[in-house]
Amino acid sequence: MLRFIENLPSYVVGIHAVGEVNKDDYQKTLIPRLNELADRQGEINYLLVLDTDVGNFSAAAWWEDLKLGLKNFKKWNKIAVVTDQKGVEWFSDIFRFFIPGNSKGFPLAKLDEAIKWISEKDDSNHESDLHLTPASTYSDNDIVESTRENSSNKGQGPAGENL
């Protein structure tokens, strides 16, 4: 079941997942609220407290999750996932490299820290935190040349063989 977390800023949607989660939970609870936030704000700040095993999500729920993520792909600003499932927390930290916004995992004991993080306004987005230049500004040639210039194995292939 998906339940809303109250007392969050209006620019944050907070969801507490408990027990079994199915397609109806997404369609009746999460999707309308996230769509409304995306329409109103132009971006999504999402807090998920995962107080159930990911195995309790039905295949249809995962499908709805995938569709929701892709539909709003460019609108994700911040995603905080709070769980004691280390694999999920780790995935949340890595996920930030695959979405335009920022994603961070927290253990359940640090729920207050997650709420603080997701609630902080960040006008500059995560790119300035990491000092990144948007990939769209580079050509394929720039990336290849930069990789060659910064490589510690100049003149060698990926396995260290001489070229």
C-alpha positions in Angstrom: 0.0 0.0 0.0 1.2 3.5 -0.8 0.3 6.3 1.7 1.1 10.0 1.5 3.5 11.5 4.0 2.0 14.8 5.3 3.6 18.0 6.5 6.1 18.2 3.6 6.6 21.3 1.5 4.2 21.7 -1.3 7.0 21.1 -3.9 7.7 17.6 -2.4 5.6 14.4 -2.8 6.2 12.0 0.0 5.1 8.3 -0.2 5.3 5.6 2.5 5.2 2.1 1.0 4.1 -0.6 3.4 2.9 -4.2 2.8 2.0 -5.2 -0.7 2.1 -2.6 -3.4 0.1 -3.0 -6.6 -0.9 -1.3 -9.8 -3.9 0.4 -8.2 -1.6 2.0 -5.6 0.3 3.7 -8.4 -2.7 4.6 -10.5 -4.9 6.0 -7.6 -2.3 7.4 -5.2 1.1 8.1 -6.7 0.6 9.0 -10.4 -2.0 11.7 -9.9 0.0 13.4 -7.2 3.3 13.3 -9.1 1.6 14.5 -12.3 -0.1 17.4 -10.5 3.3 18.4 -8.9 5.1 18.1 -12.3 2.4 20.3 -14.0 2.5 22.9 -11.2 6.2 23.0 -10.5 7.8 21.8 -13.7 9.9 19.4 -11.6 9.5 16.6 -9.2 11.0 16.2 -5.7 10.1 12.8 -4.5 10.5 11.1 -1.1 9.9 7.4 -0.9 10.0 5.7 2.5 10.3 2.0 1.6 9.1 0.2 4.7 8.4 -3.0 2.8 10.5 -5.4 0.8 10.8 -4.6 -2.9 9.5 -8.2 -3.5 6.1 -7.0 -2.2 5.7 -4.8 -5.3 3.7 -6.6 -8.0 5.0 -6.8 -11.5 2.2 -4.5 -12.6 3.4 -2.0 -9.9 6.9 -2.1 -11.3 5.6 -1.6 -14.8 3.7 1.5 -13.6 6.8 2.7 -11.9 8.8 2.4 -15.1 6.2 4.2 -17.1 6.0 7.0 -14.6 9.7 7.4 -14.5 10.0 7.6 -18.3 7.0 9.9 -18.7 8.6 12.4 -16.3 12.2 11.7 -17.1 13.3 15.3 -17.6 11.3 16.5 -14.6 13.0 14.6 -11.8 14.8 17.1 -9.6 15.4 15.1 -6.4 14.6 11.6 -5.3 15.2 10.5 -1.7 14.7 6.8 -1.0 14.6 5.8 2.7 15.0 2.1 3.4 17.0 -0.4 5.4 17.4 -2.5 2.3 21.1 -1.9 1.5 20.8 -2.8 -2.2 18.0 -0.4 -2.7 19.8 2.4 -0.8 22.9 1.8 -2.9 20.9 1.7 -6.1 19.4 5.1 -5.2 22.8 6.6 -4.8 24.0 5.2 -8.2 20.7 6.2 -9.9 21.6 9.8 -9.8 24.0 9.2 -12.7 21.1 8.1 -14.9 18.6 10.8 -14.3 18.7 14.6 -14.9 18.2 15.3 -11.2 19.8 14.0 -8.0 19.0 10.8 -6.2 20.1 9.8 -2.7 19.5 6.8 -0.5 19.1 7.0 3.3 18.6 4.3 6.0 15.3 4.4 7.9 17.1 5.8 11.0 18.0 8.9 9.0 14.4 9.7 7.8 14.7 13.3 9.3 17.9 13.8 7.3 16.2 12.6 4.1 13.3 15.0 4.7 15.7 17.9 5.2 17.6 17.0 2.1 14.5 16.6 -0.2 13.0 19.8 1.2 16.0 22.0 0.6 15.5 24.3 -2.4 18.3 23.8 -4.9 18.0 26.3 -7.7 21.3 25.2 -9.2 20.4 21.5 -9.3 23.0 18.8 -8.7 25.2 19.7 -11.6 26.9 22.5 -9.7 27.5 20.2 -6.7 29.4 17.8 -8.9 30.9 20.6 -11.1 29.6 18.9 -14.2 29.0 20.3 -17.7 25.8 19.0 -19.3 26.5 16.2 -21.7 24.5 17.9 -24.4 27.2 20.6 -24.7 29.9 18.0 -25.8 30.4 16.3 -29.1 31.5 12.7 -29.3 34.9 14.0 -30.4 35.3 16.1 -27.3 34.6 13.1 -25.1 37.1 10.9 -26.9 39.8 13.6 -26.8 39.2 14.4 -23.1 39.4 10.7 -22.3 42.7 10.3 -24.1 44.1 13.5 -22.4 43.2 12.4 -18.9 44.1 8.7 -19.3 46.7 7.3 -17.0 47.5 4.6 -19.5 48.5 6.7 -22.6 49.5 4.5 -25.5 47.9 1.4 -23.9 44.7 -0.4 -24.6 42.1 -1.2 -21.9 44.0 -4.3 -20.7 47.3 -2.4 -20.5 48.7 -3.7 -23.8 50.9 -1.4 -25.8 49.2 0.2 -28.8 
